[in-house]
């Protein structure tokens, strides 16, 4: 398996943001090349500023993007390179399948209102952004021999972008794109119900586009309820605070809802308080260890992925989901 260290067992990653996984070296290169000021001029100093090791609020966490996204957004070469380097990065981490998400509009500088990151108007549209990212991901797949798919994000504070997002999902569904997402600051009251988002998700349902929603990371259980009942989410991004509503949680558990858990970022955004038990412990105890089975791959490709994992972890393919969770706990302890 080229591109992956042999000592790493294969992993599946369903929740990772492209614009949160950019190499500092790449940021510095394009900042200097494009004459865009950055808060530091060395990798070490830049990491000190944009990196995190202590909790902030979710809005403060998201504000980190303001420092470096101007160096990447609006530049065709930079966007494709970031996508390609992302695949290389994941291959080195032992990932064999990843679904990476991003907002096309936040990387564009044309046909987007308002133009993000205080960019001057250019000629890079959200449509071309998706094309560039898809090409970068596909070239990375070829060179590093891992499978990559992408998810296009609507942004909670910009519901007017969402109808175009779902149309891009439809246009590029055979060029890595597998789903639509709703991301951003979920502390915006009832933002799941904004008309643009609702219309986009209704169109996604009609068009057979898979759906995930950031919900219950720092927001209350009602945000998760809205994601499921109004936006027809098939997976929930984070979902930790669902546990505060036992009725809702038990309903989703029976429906086999998958929670895309990100333990480290949940600490950094203040979604999880270190003096409490993390929701992932409850999810594990309730046998919600199901990432590969919850991927948005077609059934035949999903079977190939599962076969690879069963073989790598020496799991009998006849093992039930409950028995697998018990087996995994034993393996982790031993």
C-alpha positions in Angstrom: 0.0 0.0 0.0 1.9 3.0 -1.3 1.9 6.3 0.6 1.0 4.7 4.0 3.5 3.5 6.6 3.2 -0.2 7.0 3.0 0.0 10.8 -0.2 2.0 10.7 -3.5 0.1 10.6 -6.0 1.6 8.2 -8.4 4.2 9.5 -11.6 5.9 8.2 -12.2 9.6 8.8 -15.7 11.1 8.1 -15.4 14.6 9.6 -12.4 16.8 8.6 -12.4 20.3 7.1 -10.2 21.0 4.2 -9.6 24.6 5.2 -8.6 23.4 8.7 -6.0 21.0 7.4 -3.6 23.3 5.4 0.1 23.0 5.9 1.6 26.1 7.4 4.4 26.0 4.8 1.8 26.3 2.1 0.1 29.2 3.8 3.4 31.0 4.1 4.4 30.3 0.5 1.2 31.7 -1.0 1.1 34.6 1.5 4.5 35.7 0.3 3.9 34.9 -3.4 0.6 36.9 -3.4 1.8 39.7 -1.2 -0.8 38.9 1.4 0.2 39.9 5.0 0.2 37.1 7.5 0.6 37.3 11.3 3.9 35.5 11.2 6.7 34.7 8.7 7.9 31.3 10.0 6.2 28.0 10.4 6.8 27.9 14.2 5.4 31.4 14.8 2.4 30.8 12.5 1.6 27.6 14.3 1.7 29.5 17.6 -0.9 32.0 16.3 -3.3 29.8 14.3 -2.7 26.6 16.3 -4.5 25.8 19.6 -3.9 23.8 22.7 -6.4 25.4 25.1 -10.2 25.7 24.8 -11.9 28.7 23.2 -15.5 29.3 22.3 -16.7 28.0 19.0 -16.8 31.6 17.5 -13.3 32.2 18.8 -12.2 28.9 17.3 -13.7 29.8 13.9 -12.0 33.2 14.0 -8.6 31.5 13.6 -9.5 31.1 9.9 -9.4 34.9 9.4 -5.6 34.8 9.9 -4.7 32.6 7.0 -7.6 32.0 4.6 -6.8 35.2 2.6 -3.5 33.6 1.5 -5.3 30.6 -0.1 -8.8 31.8 -1.2 -9.1 33.1 -4.7 -6.0 31.4 -6.0 -6.5 28.4 -8.4 -3.0 26.9 -7.8 -3.3 27.2 -4.1 -6.7 25.6 -3.8 -5.7 22.6 -6.0 -2.4 22.2 -4.1 -4.2 22.3 -0.7 -6.5 19.5 -1.8 -3.6 17.4 -3.2 -1.5 17.9 0.0 -4.5 17.0 2.1 -4.6 13.5 0.5 -0.9 13.1 1.1 -1.3 14.1 4.7 -4.1 11.6 5.3 -2.1 8.8 3.6 0.8 9.4 6.0 -1.7 9.1 8.9 -2.8 5.7 7.8 -6.2 6.8 6.5 -7.6 4.6 3.7 -10.9 6.4 3.3 -11.7 10.0 4.1 -14.6 12.4 3.5 -13.3 16.0 3.5 -15.6 18.9 3.6 -15.4 22.6 2.7 -17.4 25.6 1.6 -16.9 26.4 -2.1 -18.0 30.0 -1.5 -15.3 30.7 1.2 -12.6 29.8 -1.4 -14.1 31.9 -4.2 -13.8 35.6 -5.1 -16.4 35.8 -7.9 -20.1 35.3 -8.1 -20.3 35.2 -4.3 -21.9 37.8 -2.2 -20.3 39.0 0.0 -16.8 38.1 -1.2 -15.1 36.5 1.8 -11.9 37.4 3.6 -12.0 41.0 2.3 -10.7 39.8 -1.1 -10.9 42.0 -4.2 -13.3 40.7 -6.8 -11.7 38.2 -9.1 -12.8 35.5 -11.5 -12.8 32.3 -9.4 -16.3 31.1 -8.9 -17.6 28.6 -6.3 -18.3 26.2 -9.3 -14.6 26.3 -10.4 -13.5 25.9 -6.8 -15.3 22.6 -6.6 -13.7 21.6 -9.9 -10.2 22.5 -8.6 -10.6 20.7 -5.3 -12.0 17.6 -7.0 -9.0 17.5 -9.4 -6.6 17.9 -6.5 -8.3 15.1 -4.5 -8.4 12.8 -7.5 -4.7 13.4 -8.3 -3.9 12.6 -4.6 -6.0 9.4 -4.8 -3.9 8.3 -7.8 -0.5 9.2 -6.2 -1.2 8.0 -2.6 -3.6 5.2 -3.2 -6.3 6.1 -0.8 -10.0 6.8 -1.4 -11.2 10.3 -1.0 -14.7 11.9 -1.3 -15.8 15.4 -0.5 -18.8 17.1 1.2 -19.9 20.7 0.3 -20.8 22.9 3.2 -23.6 25.4 3.5 -22.7 28.1 6.0 -25.2 28.9 8.8 -24.8 32.6 8.5 -25.1 32.7 4.7 -28.4 30.9 3.7 -28.4 32.6 0.4 -25.4 30.5 -0.7 -27.1 27.2 0.1 -29.3 26.7 -3.0 -26.1 26.9 -5.1 -24.3 24.5 -2.8 -26.8 21.7 -3.5 -26.7 22.4 -7.2 -22.9 22.0 -7.1 -23.4 18.7 -5.2 -25.5 17.5 -8.0 -23.2 18.7 -10.7 -20.0 17.1 -9.2 -21.6 14.0 -7.7 -19.4 11.8 -10.0 -16.3 13.9 -9.3 -15.7 13.1 -5.6 -18.7 15.0 -4.1 -21.0 12.7 -2.0 -22.9 14.9 0.3 -24.1 18.3 1.6 -23.3 19.7 5.1 -24.4 22.7 7.2 -21.5 24.2 9.1 -20.5 27.3 10.9 -21.7 29.0 14.1 -24.6 27.0 15.5 -25.1 29.5 18.3 -27.0 31.6 15.7 -30.5 31.0 16.9 -32.6 28.7 14.7 -30.2 29.0 11.8 -31.1 25.4 10.8 -34.5 26.8 9.9 -33.3 29.6 7.6 -35.2 29.3 4.3 -32.1 28.9 2.1 -30.9 26.0 4.1 -34.2 24.3 4.2 -34.8 24.6 0.5 -31.3 23.2 -0.2 -31.8 20.2 1.9 -35.2 19.5 0.5 -33.6 19.6 -3.0 -30.9 17.2 -1.7 -33.5 14.7 -0.6 -35.3 14.9 -4.0 -32.0 14.5 -5.8 -30.6 11.7 -3.7 -27.7 13.7 -2.3 -26.5 12.5 1.1 -26.9 14.8 4.1 -25.0 15.6 7.2 -25.4 18.6 9.6 -23.2 20.1 12.3 -25.4 20.0 15.3 -25.2 19.6 19.1 -21.5 20.5 19.2 -22.0 23.5 21.4 -25.7 24.0 20.7 -28.6 22.5 22.6 -30.4 19.2 21.6 -33.0 21.2 19.6 -30.4 21.9 17.0 -30.0 18.2 16.5 -33.7 17.8 16.4 -34.0 20.4 13.7 -31.2 18.8 11.7 -33.1 15.4 11.8 -36.7 16.6 11.4 -36.3 19.6 9.2 -33.1 19.0 7.2 -33.4 15.2 7.1 -29.8 14.6 8.2 -28.5 11.1 7.8 -25.5 11.8 10.0 -24.8 14.3 12.7 -21.6 16.2 13.0 -20.5 16.0 16.6 -23.9 15.7 18.4 -22.5 15.6 21.9 -25.3 17.6 23.5 -27.9 15.2 22.2 -27.3 13.3 25.4 -29.0 16.2 27.3 -32.3 15.0 25.8 -32.6 11.3 26.6 -35.8 10.9 24.5 -34.2 12.3 21.4 -30.9 10.4 22.0 -32.7 7.1 22.4 -34.8 7.8 19.3 -31.7 8.4 17.2 -30.0 5.4 18.7 -32.8 3.2 17.6 -32.6 4.8 14.1 -28.9 3.9 14.0 -27.9 7.6 13.6 -24.2 8.0 13.3 -22.4 10.8 15.3 -19.2 12.1 13.6 -17.2 12.5 16.8 -14.1 14.8 16.9 -12.8 14.5 20.5 -9.8 16.9 20.2 -11.7 19.7 18.5 -14.6 19.2 20.9 -12.1 20.1 23.7 -10.7 23.1 21.7 -14.2 24.6 21.0 -15.4 24.2 24.6 -18.0 21.7 23.4 -16.6 19.2 26.0 -15.6 20.2 29.5 -12.6 18.2 30.7 -14.1 17.6 34.2 -17.0 15.7 32.6 -17.3 12.4 30.7 -17.0 12.9 27.0 -20.0 11.9 24.9 -17.9 9.5 22.9 -17.7 7.2 25.9 -21.5 6.9 25.9 -21.5 6.5 22.1 -19.0 3.7 22.4 -20.9 1.9 25.2 -24.0 2.1 23.1 -22.1 0.5 20.2 -22.1 3.5 17.9 -18.6 2.5 16.5 -19.8 2.5 12.9 -17.8 5.0 10.8 -17.0 2.8 7.8 -20.6 1.5 7.6 -21.9 5.1 7.9 -19.8 6.4 5.0 -21.5 7.9 2.0 -20.0 5.4 -0.4 -22.1 3.3 -2.7 -22.8 -0.1 -1.3 -20.3 -1.9 -3.5 -17.5 0.4 -2.6 -18.5 0.4 1.1 -18.3 -3.4 1.1 -14.7 -3.2 -0.4 -13.8 -0.7 2.4 -15.3 -3.0 5.1 -13.5 -6.0 3.7 -10.2 -4.2 3.9 -10.8 -3.2 7.5 -12.0 -6.7 8.5 -8.8 -8.1 7.1 -6.5 -5.5 8.6 -8.0 -5.9 12.0 -8.5 -9.6 11.8 -12.2 -9.4 12.4 -14.4 -12.2 11.3 -16.9 -10.8 8.7 -19.7 -12.6 10.5 -19.1 -10.6 13.6 -22.3 -8.7 14.6 -22.1 -5.0 15.4 -22.6 -5.6 19.1 -20.0 -8.3 19.2 -17.6 -6.1 17.2 -17.9 -3.3 19.8 -17.1 -5.8 22.6 -14.2 -7.2 20.5 -12.8 -3.7 19.9 -12.9 -2.9 23.7 -10.9 -6.1 24.4 -8.4 -5.3 21.7 -8.0 -1.7 22.9 -7.4 -2.9 26.5 -5.0 -5.6 25.5 
